[in-house]
Amino acid sequence: MPALERLQCSVDIAAPASRIYQVLVGPGTYGQWTSAFGEGLYFEGPWEEGQRIRFLTSSGHGVLSEIAENRAGERLSIRHLGYIDDDGVEDTSSEAIRAWAPAYENYLFTATPQGTRLTVEQDMTDDFASMADTWPKALERLKALCEAPL
């Protein structure tokens, strides 16, 4: 069974935590900052604790998750449970999935004198080592969106 490692990235954003949270989970902005991971990404489902949410590519495959914790502007924790194939079929129990699930993606908001520090923690296997290079790009896009005039 591959071991999960926890990647951690932070960015300082000159905006209040409430603004960052809105941009982070907003249906109109989510695809913009996550485009660092791939074009056309979107989600289906509510950002409510205990609820399932699907993070999908433009072709319809992606990750099935559950909101483990949601304290808007303080902490958001997503529990990844499995994959969704191109036909929309969910896999939460195959050997490949059991090797890493559940994995967590956490967002921590900390007030700073200039605004907010957003820290992301992502559990991953070696298969996703490239995420270490991609997360900083995604966070820079999020920062630009949050700091743009309303």
N, C-alpha and C positions, 0 to 999 in steps of 0.2 A: 504494500500500500504506500503510495507516494506521500511524503510528509508535506503538510501545508506550511508555507512560510507567510509571514505577515509583512507586507509592504506598507510603508508609511510615507506619505507626502504631505507637505503643508504649503499654504500660500497665504500671504497677508493681503487682505482686500480692504480698500478704503470705502467701506459700506457697512451698514448695520447688519447684524445676523439675520434679521427678518427679511431684508432685501435679498441676501444671498440664498436663503432658504427658498424664497419664491422663484428665483431664477433656476436654482438647482432642480426643483421638481415641477416647474411650470411646463405644461404641454407645448407652449409656443417657444420655450427656450431650451428645454431638455436636449433636443436634437442638435441645437447649435453648439453647446459646449461639449457634448459627447461625440461630435463629429471627428474629434481627434482619434477615436477608436474605430470610426467607420462612418461613412455617409448614410443618412437615412435611418438612423437609430430612433426608436420611439418606445413608449411603454403603454401597456394596457392594464388598467386596474387602479384601485385607490391607494393612496399613500397612508393608509390607516393601519394602526397596530393590529396584528393578527390576521390581516387580509393578504391574499395572494396577489401578486403583481407579476406581469410578464414584461421582460426587457427584450425587444425584438429588433432584428435587422430589417432592411427593406424587403428582403425575400421571405420574411416571416419566421425564420428560425431564431433561437435565442435562449434565454435563461428563464426558468421558472423560479420565483422567489417569494418570500413572505416578509412583510414589514415586522421586524422583531421589536422595534422601539421607534417611536416618533414623538420627540419633544421639539417642535418647530423652533428653529433658531438656537437649539442647545445640542441635541444629539439625534441622529437618524441612524438606525441600524437595520441593514437588509440581510436576511438569511437566504442564501442561494441554495435551492433544493434540487435542481436538475436542469436538464436541457429540453428544448422544444425543437423538433426537427422541422424541415421545410413544409411538411404536411400538417403541422400543428400538433403532432403527437408528443405528449409529455413523457419524459423518462426520468423517474425519480428513484428507480430501484435497481437498475442494471449494475453489474460489477464496476463498470467504468465510473458511474455516478457515485456509488458507495465509497469509492476510493478517495473522494474529496468532499462530498456533501455531508453535513452542511458546511458551507464556507460563508464567512461574514464580510460585509462591506460596510464600514462605519464612517460617519461624518460627524466630526466634533467641532463645535463653534466656540471660540474663545475670544472674549472682548480684548482689544488692544487700544492703546491711546489713539491710533489712527483709524480704527475700524474693527475688523474681525480677522482672526486667524482661523482658517478652515483647515483642519487636518483630516486626511482620508487614510483609513486603514483597510487594506484589502488582503484577505486570505487567498493564497494561490499556490498551485503546484508549479514545478519547473516548466511545464508546458506553456505557462503564461508569463514567462520571464520578461517578454517584451513589454509587458504592462509597466514595468519600472521606467521605461523610456516614454511611454505614452501618457501616463498619469500627469506628469508635470505640464505637458502640452494641453491636456484637457483642463487642468486647473488654471492655466493662463487664459484660456478662452472664457472660462467661467468668470475670472477676475475682470476681463475686459467688458463682458456683458453687465456685470454688477456695477462697475464703475462708470458705465456710459450714462449720459444724462437721460433722465426719464422722459 
